[in-house]
Amino acid sequence: MSFWSLPIALLLVLAGMAGVEAHPHVWVAVRSEVVFDPEGKILGVRHAWEFDEMYSAFAVQGLGKDGKPPTRDELAPLAKTNVESLAEFDYFTYAKQNNGKAAFKAPEQVYLEANDKKIVTLHFFLPLETPATAKKPFSFQVYDPTYFVSFGLEKKDPVKLAKAPSGCSVSLVEPAPLLATDNQKLSEAFFQNMSPGADFGVKLATRAVVACP
């Protein structure tokens, strides 16, 4: 994989590079939970984003003691910087219901953790501005429109339901295959260090759809 030199905060990179045309330089594996309240309404989405080895190495650089991974407390300033910067990018989470956008409030329960291999995962809960009814399909996608960051769902159980009413289910709608012209743009962008185009990320994003009886 080819990376530019990344500063320690991913979202500082994004804030500084928003106008720069670039193919992906950060890779994120996504696990999500759709959270319900006791009345059966959808409260929001809880994310766990695992970063690639290269970004993780930058994130933990200089942190930790005696070769051990850094603690949550040590990573707390970076977690705070990341989620504050995410606001500008709608937290890379795009939800819909009734053919309209479902807006989120500021994230809660934010923390970063590093595993034994010093791979970093960002955890946060995104509450909806208004809890959504579960009686109509609710969907969301996680992607970076500029395709600077490549988001991909984990292979096993990437999206779960938390405290959902009986009979609710989640299905994943894979994106349509790229057109030949899109594949050409993506290939040219990689070799020329250019962007394949605005909103290219959504073309590669899987949609999670929640439905309840």
C-alpha positions in Angstrom: 0.0 0.0 0.0 1.1 3.5 -0.7 0.7 6.2 1.9 1.6 9.8 2.2 3.3 10.9 5.3 0.4 11.1 7.8 0.3 13.3 10.9 -1.0 11.6 14.0 -4.6 12.7 13.8 -6.5 11.3 10.8 -9.1 14.0 10.8 -6.4 16.7 10.9 -5.1 15.2 7.7 -8.6 15.2 6.2 -9.2 18.8 7.2 -6.0 19.8 5.6 -6.3 17.7 2.5 -10.0 18.2 1.8 -9.2 20.2 -1.3 -6.4 17.8 -2.4 -7.2 15.2 -5.0 -6.0 11.8 -3.8 -6.8 8.2 -4.0 -7.2 6.3 -0.7 -4.4 6.6 1.8 -6.2 5.4 4.9 -8.1 2.1 5.2 -10.8 1.5 7.8 -12.7 -1.7 8.7 -16.2 -0.8 10.0 -18.4 -2.5 12.6 -21.7 -0.9 13.5 -24.7 -1.4 15.7 -28.1 0.2 15.2 -29.3 1.0 18.7 -33.0 1.0 19.8 -34.7 2.5 22.8 -37.2 0.6 25.1 -40.1 1.9 23.0 -38.6 0.4 19.8 -37.4 3.6 18.2 -33.9 3.9 16.6 -31.7 6.0 18.7 -28.6 6.0 16.5 -25.6 4.1 15.3 -22.6 2.9 17.3 -19.4 2.6 15.3 -16.1 0.8 15.8 -13.6 1.8 13.1 -10.4 -0.2 13.0 -7.6 1.6 11.2 -4.9 0.0 9.0 -1.4 -0.8 10.3 0.3 2.3 8.9 -2.2 4.8 10.3 -2.2 2.9 13.6 1.6 3.1 13.8 1.4 6.9 13.5 -1.4 7.1 16.0 0.5 5.2 18.8 3.9 6.7 18.0 5.5 7.8 21.3 2.7 6.4 23.4 2.7 3.3 25.6 5.2 2.1 28.1 7.7 -0.8 28.0 6.6 -1.8 24.5 2.9 -2.1 25.6 0.0 -0.5 23.6 -1.1 2.9 24.8 -4.1 3.1 27.2 -7.4 4.8 26.4 -6.4 7.7 28.6 -3.2 8.2 26.5 -5.2 8.1 23.3 -8.0 10.3 24.6 -6.7 13.6 23.2 -6.4 12.0 19.7 -9.9 10.6 20.0 -11.2 14.0 20.9 -9.5 15.6 17.9 -10.8 13.0 15.6 -14.4 13.2 16.4 -14.4 17.0 16.5 -12.9 17.0 13.0 -15.4 14.4 11.9 -18.3 16.9 12.2 -17.2 18.7 9.1 -17.6 15.4 7.2 -20.9 14.4 8.7 -19.0 11.7 10.6 -18.8 9.8 7.2 -22.2 8.3 8.1 -25.1 9.0 5.8 -28.5 7.8 7.0 -31.9 7.9 5.2 -35.5 7.2 6.1 -38.6 8.1 4.0 -36.3 9.1 1.2 -34.9 11.9 3.3 -31.7 12.5 5.2 -31.7 11.4 8.9 -29.4 13.8 10.7 -27.1 13.0 13.6 -26.1 15.0 16.7 -22.5 15.2 18.1 -21.0 11.8 18.9 -21.0 10.3 22.4 -19.1 7.6 24.3 -16.0 8.4 22.3 -12.8 6.5 22.9 -9.8 5.1 21.0 -8.2 1.8 22.0 -5.2 -0.1 20.7 -5.0 -3.9 20.8 -1.9 -6.1 21.5 -0.7 -5.6 18.0 -1.1 -1.8 18.4 -3.9 -1.6 15.9 -6.1 1.4 16.7 -9.9 1.3 16.8 -12.1 4.4 17.2 -15.4 3.8 19.1 -18.3 6.3 19.2 -22.1 6.5 19.3 -23.9 8.8 16.8 -27.3 9.7 18.2 -30.0 10.8 15.8 -31.3 14.3 16.2 -34.7 12.7 16.4 -35.2 9.0 17.3 -36.6 7.3 14.2 -39.5 5.0 13.9 -38.6 1.4 13.3 -41.9 0.8 11.3 -40.3 2.2 8.2 -37.0 1.1 6.6 -34.0 2.9 8.0 -30.7 2.8 6.1 -27.2 4.1 6.4 -23.8 4.0 4.6 -20.3 4.8 5.8 -18.0 6.3 3.2 -15.7 9.3 2.4 -17.1 11.0 -0.7 -13.6 12.1 -1.7 -12.3 8.6 -1.4 -9.3 9.8 0.6 -10.3 7.2 3.3 -11.5 3.8 2.1 -14.2 2.4 4.4 -15.1 -1.3 4.2 -17.4 -3.4 6.3 -15.9 -6.2 8.4 -16.5 -9.6 6.7 -18.3 -11.2 9.7 -21.4 -9.6 11.3 -20.4 -6.0 10.3 -23.8 -4.5 11.3 -25.8 -5.6 14.3 -29.0 -4.5 16.1 -28.9 -3.6 19.8 -32.1 -4.0 21.8 -34.2 -4.2 18.7 -37.9 -5.3 18.9 -38.7 -8.8 17.9 -38.8 -9.4 14.2 -36.4 -6.6 13.2 -33.6 -7.5 10.8 -30.7 -5.9 9.0 -29.7 -6.5 5.4 -26.7 -5.4 3.4 -27.1 -4.0 -0.1 -23.8 -4.2 -2.0 -23.0 -1.4 -4.4 -23.5 -2.0 -8.1 -20.4 -3.1 -10.1 -18.4 -0.1 -11.3 -18.9 0.9 -14.9 -15.9 0.5 -17.2 -15.4 4.2 -17.2 -15.3 4.3 -13.4 -12.8 1.5 -13.2 -10.7 3.4 -15.7 -10.9 6.5 -13.6 -10.0 4.6 -10.4 -7.0 3.0 -12.1 -5.8 6.3 -13.5 -6.3 8.0 -10.2 -4.1 5.4 -8.4 -1.2 5.7 -10.7 -1.4 9.5 -11.1 -2.1 10.2 -7.5 -5.3 12.0 -8.4 -8.9 11.6 -7.3 -11.4 9.5 -9.3 -13.9 12.3 -8.7 -16.3 13.7 -6.2 -18.7 11.3 -4.6 -16.8 8.3 -5.8 -16.8 6.8 -2.3 -20.6 6.3 -2.4 -20.3 4.2 -5.5 -18.3 1.7 -3.5 -20.3 1.9 -0.2 -22.5 -0.9 1.1 -25.9 0.2 2.4 -27.2 -1.3 5.7 -31.0 -1.5 5.7 -33.0 -2.0 9.0 -36.6 -3.2 8.7 -39.0 -4.0 11.5 -42.5 -5.5 11.3 
